[in-house]
Amino acid sequence: MARAGIDARLARLPAESRPLIECLGRVLREDVYAERDNPPFDRVCMDGVAIRSEAFGGGLRHFTVEATQAAGTPALTLSAADRAIEVMTGAMLPRGSDCVIPLEEYEMSASVVSLKDGVSGEPYRNVQRRGSDSEPGVPLLRAGALIGPPEMGVLASAGKAHVSVSRQPGFMVLSTGDELIEPGQPIEEHQVRRSNAYAVVSGLRKNGFSAVDDDHIADNEDMMRGRLARHLAEHDVLVLSGGVSKGKFDLVPKVLKALDVEEVFYQVAQRPGMPMWFGVGPRGQAVFGLPGNPVSTLMCLMRYVVPAINVAMGMQAAASTERIALAGPIKRGRPMASFVPVSIQLESDGRRSAVPRMPNGSGDFLALAGTDGFVELPPREEAYPVGFVAELYRW
């Protein structure tokens, strides 16, 4: 329900045209079509000689090489049935030929090719026919595709020098609390390191978001109001860590309300991460108030923030949620949805399974090191046995 509430309120991010070289990791916002047949000609697939299959079928096994057809040159023409043209991988198939004999299957002496015993010479052997991969008018990629290295190659093959993609949202990652001290700075016994922001920023960047800034705000209402107002004016998404519970110094909901940020929901029936907050700013800015405990922060980031922003960017929904079986039991049921860190292992039969790595509470961020993500377990009274299948969320 929390995800549905978030998705229902997030505005679709606008599209923009970017040079192809800048599109890796972006979400495609246009259908992409082939500009011509692919391959655009009958293409030679192996180094060798091009001959007529009809001549081979008639019994010819010796051919005189009359020319060489290199890749990137116009097609030559085979002049007679007893002639051959030497061809290179990727070259156009010479006109008048329809079969390529690879160089391992013949011997050549004084420009005469002699085929070895057992060679086959059927039509279009070692030839990729024109248009066999795609034809003009047929979509190569659909809007909503995440552009990775294969998609970059497809876009280039379609002649796309500029591509319509979703604009990257501007993120501001905020941590709150007087007790937080930057790594490398002197620290007192009563203070802790500012670690959540580094985990959140890294999680966002790992998932392809590049415009990510961060800030630290002390537990001071006036200071918080001023800084949050500025960040709301300058960013599309605010991700706050801490300050959203009901303690005396949990000022975030109060300050956001004063800044006309509408609360959509507060608290989710899950463990860890119950005191999660989500709201929408006056310009449609998404504001996520994540719990301050480190395990809760990172899990809520990957369970809610990253998927929701991907939807706002127009990304195609996954064909199916990634699911995995438990490799070890969890011995008691939970009255609400629960997130359990796991390491993924490969079983002897080739299947993957999830080994539970139970943390010592939601503050035990050390337990997350070396894990691959977490599983979401549904509420139930019974224990979760080995083999129980759950949804997997990767870091």
C-alpha positions in Angstrom: 0.0 0.0 0.0 2.8 2.4 0.8 4.3 2.0 -2.7 0.9 2.5 -4.3 0.5 5.7 -2.3 3.8 7.0 -3.5 3.4 6.0 -7.1 -0.1 7.7 -7.2 1.4 11.0 -6.1 4.6 11.3 -8.0 4.6 13.4 -11.1 6.2 12.0 -14.3 9.6 13.6 -14.8 9.9 15.4 -18.1 11.8 14.1 -21.1 14.8 15.8 -22.7 17.0 15.2 -25.7 20.6 14.2 -24.9 23.6 13.2 -27.0 23.8 9.5 -27.4 27.1 9.3 -25.5 25.4 10.8 -22.4 22.4 8.3 -22.4 23.9 5.3 -20.5 21.8 4.6 -17.4 18.9 6.8 -18.6 15.3 5.8 -19.2 14.2 5.9 -22.9 11.2 8.1 -23.6 10.7 7.3 -27.3 10.2 4.1 -29.4 13.3 3.5 -31.5 13.0 2.1 -35.0 15.5 0.7 -37.4 16.6 3.2 -40.0 17.1 0.4 -42.6 17.2 -3.4 -42.8 19.5 -4.9 -40.2 21.9 -6.2 -41.5 21.5 -3.8 -44.4 22.9 -6.3 -46.9 23.6 -10.1 -47.1 26.5 -10.2 -44.8 29.5 -12.6 -44.8 29.8 -14.3 -41.4 33.2 -16.0 -41.8 36.5 -15.4 -43.6 36.7 -17.6 -46.6 35.6 -17.7 -50.3 32.2 -16.9 -51.8 30.9 -19.3 -54.5 27.7 -20.3 -56.1 25.9 -23.1 -54.3 24.5 -24.3 -57.7 28.0 -24.9 -58.9 28.9 -26.8 -55.8 25.7 -28.9 -56.2 26.8 -29.6 -59.8 30.0 -31.2 -58.5 32.6 -28.4 -58.8 35.3 -28.6 -56.1 37.9 -26.3 -57.6 37.4 -22.6 -58.0 39.6 -19.8 -59.3 39.8 -16.8 -57.0 39.3 -13.6 -59.1 39.1 -10.9 -56.4 38.9 -10.0 -52.8 35.8 -8.5 -51.1 36.8 -6.6 -47.9 34.4 -5.3 -45.3 33.3 -1.7 -46.0 33.6 -1.9 -49.7 30.9 -2.1 -52.4 29.8 -5.6 -53.5 31.8 -7.2 -56.3 30.2 -9.5 -58.9 31.2 -13.2 -59.4 31.8 -13.5 -63.1 31.4 -17.3 -63.6 30.3 -20.5 -61.9 33.9 -21.8 -61.5 35.1 -18.6 -60.0 35.3 -17.6 -56.3 35.8 -14.3 -54.5 37.8 -14.2 -51.3 35.7 -12.6 -48.6 36.2 -11.1 -45.1 33.9 -11.3 -42.1 31.4 -8.5 -42.2 31.8 -7.9 -45.9 28.9 -7.7 -48.4 28.2 -11.0 -50.1 29.4 -10.6 -53.7 26.7 -10.5 -56.3 26.2 -13.8 -58.1 27.3 -15.8 -55.0 25.2 -17.3 -52.3 27.6 -19.5 -50.2 30.7 -18.9 -48.1 33.2 -21.7 -47.6 35.4 -20.9 -44.5 39.1 -20.8 -45.0 39.6 -23.9 -42.8 37.7 -26.0 -45.3 39.9 -25.5 -48.4 43.5 -25.2 -49.7 44.6 -22.6 -52.1 47.5 -22.7 -54.5 48.2 -20.2 -57.3 44.8 -18.6 -56.8 43.0 -21.9 -57.2 40.8 -23.0 -54.2 40.4 -26.8 -53.7 37.7 -27.8 -51.3 38.4 -30.5 -48.7 36.4 -33.7 -48.4 33.1 -33.4 -46.5 32.6 -29.7 -47.1 29.0 -28.6 -47.5 27.9 -25.9 -49.9 24.2 -25.2 -49.3 22.7 -21.8 -50.2 23.5 -19.0 -47.8 25.8 -21.0 -45.7 27.7 -18.6 -43.4 25.7 -15.7 -44.7 23.4 -13.5 -42.6 20.5 -12.5 -44.8 19.5 -8.9 -45.2 16.9 -7.8 -42.7 17.1 -11.0 -40.7 17.6 -9.1 -37.4 15.1 -6.2 -38.0 13.3 -4.2 -40.7 12.3 -0.6 -40.9 9.1 0.2 -39.1 9.7 -2.5 -36.4 10.6 -1.1 -32.9 14.0 -2.0 -31.8 13.5 -0.5 -28.3 10.3 0.7 -26.5 9.9 3.8 -24.4 10.6 2.9 -20.8 13.7 0.8 -21.5 16.6 1.3 -19.2 19.6 2.2 -21.4 22.5 -0.1 -20.7 25.5 -1.1 -22.9 23.4 -3.3 -25.3 20.8 -0.6 -25.7 23.5 1.9 -26.5 24.7 -0.3 -29.3 21.1 -0.6 -30.6 20.6 3.2 -30.5 23.8 3.7 -32.4 22.8 1.1 -35.0 19.6 3.0 -35.5 21.5 6.2 -36.3 20.4 8.0 -33.1 22.8 10.8 -32.4 20.4 12.4 -29.9 17.9 10.4 -27.8 14.8 11.4 -25.9 15.3 10.3 -22.3 13.9 11.1 -18.9 15.5 14.0 -17.2 17.5 12.9 -14.2 15.9 14.1 -10.9 17.9 16.3 -8.6 18.3 14.6 -5.2 19.1 16.1 -1.9 20.0 13.6 0.8 19.6 15.1 4.3 20.7 13.8 7.7 19.5 15.4 10.9 20.8 15.3 14.4 23.3 17.1 16.7 25.0 13.8 17.4 26.3 13.2 13.9 30.0 13.9 13.1 31.6 13.7 9.7 34.3 10.9 9.1 37.7 12.3 9.8 36.5 14.9 12.3 37.3 14.7 16.1 34.5 12.8 17.9 33.3 12.7 21.5 32.1 9.7 23.4 28.5 10.8 23.1 28.6 11.3 19.3 28.4 9.0 16.3 29.6 9.1 12.8 27.4 10.5 10.0 27.1 7.3 8.1 23.6 7.1 6.8 24.0 9.8 4.2 27.0 8.0 2.7 25.0 4.8 2.4 22.0 6.6 0.8 24.1 8.7 -1.6 25.9 5.5 -2.7 22.7 3.6 -3.1 21.2 6.3 -5.3 24.4 6.6 -7.4 24.7 2.8 -7.8 21.2 2.8 -9.2 22.1 5.3 -11.9 21.1 8.6 -10.3 23.9 11.1 -10.8 22.5 14.4 -9.6 22.8 13.6 -5.9 23.8 16.2 -3.2 23.8 15.9 0.5 23.5 18.1 3.6 23.5 17.8 7.4 21.1 19.8 9.5 21.3 20.1 13.3 18.2 19.7 15.6 17.3 23.4 15.4 13.8 24.2 14.1 14.6 27.6 12.6 17.8 26.3 10.9 15.9 23.3 9.6 13.1 25.4 8.2 15.5 27.6 6.2 17.6 24.8 4.8 14.6 22.6 3.9 13.0 25.6 2.1 16.1 26.1 0.0 16.4 22.5 -0.8 12.7 22.2 -1.8 13.2 25.1 -4.2 16.3 23.6 -5.8 15.7 19.8 -5.9 13.1 17.3 -7.2 13.5 14.7 -4.5 14.4 15.1 -0.8 15.5 12.0 1.1 15.8 12.7 4.8 17.3 10.3 7.3 16.1 10.6 10.9 13.9 13.1 12.7 10.6 11.6 11.6 9.6 9.7 14.7 7.7 11.1 17.7 10.6 12.3 19.9 11.0 15.8 21.2 13.7 16.5 18.7 12.0 14.8 15.7 11.2 18.1 14.0 11.0 17.0 10.4 7.2 16.4 10.0 6.4 19.7 11.8 8.9 21.7 9.7 7.7 20.1 6.4 4.1 21.0 7.2 5.1 24.6 7.8 6.7 24.6 4.3 3.4 23.4 2.7 4.6 19.8 2.2 1.6 17.6 2.2 1.8 14.5 4.3 0.7 11.5 2.2 1.3 8.9 4.9 3.3 8.4 8.1 4.2 4.9 9.4 4.2 1.7 7.5 3.4 -1.8 9.0 6.9 -3.1 8.5 9.9 -4.0 10.5 12.3 -2.4 10.5 11.3 1.0 9.2 7.9 1.6 10.7 8.3 5.4 11.2 8.6 6.1 7.5 7.2 9.4 6.2 6.2 10.4 2.7 4.9 13.7 1.4 4.6 15.9 -1.7 5.8 19.5 -1.9 3.9 22.5 -3.4 5.6 22.0 -6.8 5.2 18.2 -6.7 8.6 17.5 -5.1 8.8 14.0 -3.6 9.9 14.1 0.1 10.9 10.8 1.8 11.4 10.8 5.5 13.3 7.6 6.2 13.9 6.3 9.8 17.2 7.2 11.3 18.4 3.7 12.2 20.9 2.7 9.6 19.4 -0.7 8.6 15.9 0.9 8.3 17.3 3.8 6.2 18.9 1.6 3.6 16.1 -0.9 3.4 13.5 1.8 2.9 15.6 3.5 0.3 15.8 0.4 -1.8 12.2 -0.8 -1.1 10.5 2.6 -1.8 12.6 5.5 -3.0 14.5 3.9 -5.9 11.6 2.0 -7.4 9.2 5.0 -7.1 11.6 7.3 -8.8 12.2 4.8 -11.6 8.4 4.8 -12.1 8.4 8.6 -12.2 11.1 8.4 -14.9 8.8 6.2 -17.0 10.8 3.0 -16.6 9.1 -0.1 -17.8 7.8 -2.2 -14.9 9.8 -5.4 -14.5 8.2 -8.4 -16.0 8.2 -10.0 -12.6 9.5 -9.3 -9.2 12.7 -11.1 -8.4 11.9 -13.9 -6.0 14.2 -16.3 -4.2 14.0 -19.2 -1.7 15.4 -19.1 1.8 18.5 -21.2 2.3 18.0 -21.2 6.1 14.9 -21.0 8.3 13.7 -17.9 10.2 12.3 -19.5 13.3 9.4 -17.3 14.2 6.7 -15.5 12.3 6.1 -11.8 12.3 2.8 -9.9 12.7 3.8 -7.4 10.0 5.9 -7.4 6.8 9.6 -7.8 7.7 12.8 -7.1 5.9 15.7 -9.6 6.4 19.2 -9.1 5.0 20.5 -12.0 2.9 23.5 -13.3 1.1 22.9 -15.1 -2.2 24.5 -18.4 -2.7 24.5 -20.9 -5.6 23.2 -24.3 -4.8 24.5 -27.6 -6.3 21.6 -27.7 -8.8 22.5 -24.3 -10.1 19.6 -22.4 -8.4 20.2 -19.4 -6.2 19.1 -19.2 -2.6 19.1 -16.6 0.1 21.0 -17.1 3.4 19.4 -14.9 6.2 21.9 -12.6 8.0 19.9 -11.4 10.9 21.1 -8.1 12.3 21.2 -7.3 16.0 18.4 -4.7 15.7 17.8 -1.9 13.2 20.9 -0.1 14.3 23.3 -2.9 13.5 24.5 -1.6 10.1 27.7 -3.7 10.4 25.5 -6.8 9.7 24.7 -5.5 6.2 28.3 -5.6 5.1 28.8 -8.5 2.6 25.1 -9.0 2.0 23.5 -8.8 -1.4 20.2 -7.2 -0.4 17.2 -8.2 1.7 14.0 -10.3 1.4 10.5 -9.0 2.3 8.7 -11.6 4.3 4.9 -11.3 4.6 3.1 -11.2 7.9 2.3 -14.7 9.2 2.1 -16.6 12.5 4.2 -19.6 11.4 7.9 -19.6 11.0 9.5 -19.2 7.6 11.1 -22.6 6.6 13.9 -23.4 4.3 12.6 -23.0 0.8 10.1 -20.3 1.6 10.0 -18.0 -1.4 10.1 -14.2 -0.9 10.7 -11.1 -2.8 14.3 -10.0 -3.1 15.5 -6.4 -3.2 19.2 -5.9 -4.0 21.3 -3.1 -2.6 
